[in-house]
Amino acid sequence: MVRTSPKERGALTTELIVAMGMLMIAMMPLAFSFPQEQRQVRSFYQRAVAMELIDGEMEILMAGEWRAFKEGTQPYPLQGESARNLPPGKAQLTITGRHVRLEWMPEKKASGGRVVREADAK
């Protein structure tokens, strides 16, 4: 067994404390970045769901369903199972002549943002 002097033990303890402090300082930014990344990923997911729904509904409208709606701006009910995964918001259909615009607008900006699709019916 190797005997160490109290000075050597004190120096090793100090070195260990400094190393642990440096490790904690290096880990702090990581600890704060995870919640931010989680919010960002949730926002991307919600936007992808809204895009999927709006694209699908726009295809249905362009296939001739737009004729069942009156001209002007009106709320539009989104169909589909994935509509349950959307944050609170509303879909709005605007028909001007043969121009059709379908838009998803979340209540909060951090919920993926607006999704707009426009087309001219034939």
N, C-alpha and C positions, 0 to 999 in steps of 0.2 A: 504494500500500500504506500502510495506517494503522499508525503506530507506537504501541505502548502501553508505558506505563512498567511497571517491575517491580511497583510497588504495585498497579496496575490488574490485571495478570495474576494476582497473588496473591489479590486480592479475587474475581476471576472463578473461580479454582480453588477457593477456599473456598466460594463460593456453589454451585458444581457439586457439591462433596462433600456439603454440607448437603442439597441437593435430592435427591441419590441416597440419602442416609441416610433422609430422610423417605419416599421411595418404598419403600425396603426395609421400613421399619416398617409402612407401610400394606399391603404385600403379605404379611407374615408370617401374619396370621390366615387369609388365603385359602389359603396353603400347608398349614396344619394342618386346614382344614375339608374338603378334598377326600377324604382317607381316611375321615373320619367319615361323610360323605355316601355314600361308596361302600359302607360297611358297612350303612348304613340302607337304601339301595336294594336291596342283596342280601337283607336281612331281609324287606323288603316283597315282593320277588319270590318268596322261598321260602314266605311265607305265602299268596300268591296261588295258587301251585302246590298247596299243601296244601288250600286251600279248594276248588279245582277238582276235585281227586281225591276229597275227602270228600263233596262235593255229588253228584258222579256216582255214587259207590258207595252213598250214601244213597238215591238214586233207585232204584237196582237193588234194594236191600234192601226198600224200601217197595213195590216192584212184586211182592213175594212171596218174594224170595230169603231173607228173614230166617227163614223156616220151616226152612231147611236147617241152621240153627245151633242148638245146645243153649242152654238158658237159663243165664245167668251171664255172667261176664266172660271174654273170650278174645282172643288176638291175631287181627288181621284183616289178610290180605295185600292190599296195594294193587296194583291192576292199572293198566296204562296206561304209555305211553312217558314221560310227564312225571314218573313216580315216580322216574326216574333223577336228576332235578334236585332232589329233596328232600335235605335234610341228614340225617345219621344220626338215627334216632328210631324210633318204633313207632306203629302204628295199633291201636286196641283197640275191640272191639265188646262192648257190654253189652246183654243182653236180659233184661228183667224183665217177665214176663207178655207183654203186647202192646206194651210200651214198648221202643223200640230207640234206643240211643245209640252213635254212632260218633265216635271221638275220635282226633286225631293229636297226638302228644306228641314234640316234638324233644328231643334229648339236651341241647342248650344253649339257654338262654333267648333268646339273641341270634339264634336261627335262625327268627324269625318268630312264635314263640309257639304256643300250643295252638289247635287248631281243633276245635270240638265241634258236632255236629248231633244233635238228638233229635227223635223223632216217635213217635206212637202208631199202630201198624199197625191196619188195618181188616179 
